[in-house]
Amino acid sequence: MTETFKIFSVDATEAKRIETILNDPHGHDYEELIIGTEGQLEHFIDFKTTVFDAPFISFVTKGKIHRVKPLVNQGKCFLWVIRFKSEFIAETTFQLYSWYHDNANLVLNNDLCFKRLAALCEMISGEMQQAAPDYAVIKQLLSTLFIMIESERKKQHPEEDASIKSQSASFKNFLQLLENNFHRPEGVEFYAEKLFMSSRNLNIICQNIVHQSVSEIIETRKLLEAKNLLTTTDKTISEIGFDLGYKEKAYFTNVFKKKSGQTPKEFREEMRKLMQKA
């Protein structure tokens, strides 16, 4: 995508056309928000496939391997698709990983809140159709969309601790460090030292926000990148392991199998079969 921001809709006719197109699992260099008001969505993400009914929200962070298929249900389908580069709303974008980590899809009630989300999409689309769109207005509307979605998510998950808010800044900083360093063989102490805190405190923050230890988050990030490289490149398993900080192929294979239930070779073969069928 060359544009910084883009919005478009998918109706039943377009959904049927998309079904006929070869659509392999892929990653992209932009963030993508899908708001479905009618129909269904088949979403392959984090190497799992789920089908759910509208109304729903789906958010895919940059680089995640996924595939979406809009589906007609009872003759109806309508989705808003918003794509934007991370820098378009940098501050908000950086919150999104913690909001949508391991939970890309959110099914909503067809109530006033959801209707407001659809109305915001209409407003954004209307502004983009102007001869000279005001991107400051679009940024504000997009930020409002995410704030309303997060508010609705909190209603669905009231058990989440309020202390997450105060800890989120440290967590975001950790994620930024992780994104820059996950290829290296660094452990918890490295990230804690960079954040000027103890390993224990960093672990507590991560457990409160995503219910995983720092080590688990590091390994999860490495695993997703390994799956990405196995899916999208012809690099050998040894090369991929080395790229991710594993010095020995056998150790990388053992870690991969322990976390995913398959060896890297088995996973690559399964993904190739899946893509051939798509």
ABEGO torsion letter per residue (X at the ends): XABABBBBBBBAAAAAAAAABBBBBBBBABBBBBBBABEBBBBBBGGBBBBBBOBBBBBBBBGBBBBBBBBBBGGBBBBBBBBBBAAABAAAAAAAAAAABGBABBBBBBBAAAAAAAAAAAAAAAAAABABBBAAAAAAAAAAAAAAAAAAAAAABAABBAAAAAAAAAAAAAAAAAAAAAABBBBAAAAAAAAGBBAAAAAAAAAAAAGBBAAAAAAAAAAAAAAAAAAABABBAAAAAAAAGBABAAAAAAAAAAAAGBBAAAAAAAAAAAAAAX
